[in-house]
Amino acid sequence: MLKNISPCISPNLLKILMEMGHGDEIVIADGNFPAESHAKKCIRADGLKIPELLQGILDLMPLDSYVDKPVTFMMPDQGIGRPKIWGIYEEIINKEYMSNTPLLLERFKFYEKAKNAYAILATSEDQLYANIILRKGVISLE
């Protein structure tokens, strides 16, 4: 055990976060996302939901401050409203990164972007359109 690391952060996930460099991206995928077929590296987080993982990751990893939108959400198909889970994500993200507006990508564009991510974290999240991409930043010396 280590201190101050969320218990939802597995050794494999911690290793991936450490390996990632500035500008690398990680996808936190819901249970419907084709993670294994799209991932260069897939980390299983079975039984876990995205909000707790998002908080655990952001406690360890800074978002990229050199781009306008270091967070990407998967847009729902037409006719489907705004996913409720987005509000939870925004609350978690905005605690540290004030008013960070995510990039919204259509589902198939999101899939293409995900294929280029450093890793995909496959969760058991059951909310639809709950997928999110985080772009890693740098640790400030200040």
Buried (B, 14 or more C-beta within 10 A) or exposed (E): EEEEEEEBBBEBBBEBBEEBEEBBBBBBBBBEBEBEEBBEBBBBBEEBBBBBBBBBBBEBBBBBEEEEBBBBBBBBEEEEEEBEBBEBBBEBBEEEBEEBEBBBBEEEEBBEBBEEBBBBBBBEBEBBBBBBBBBBBEEEEE
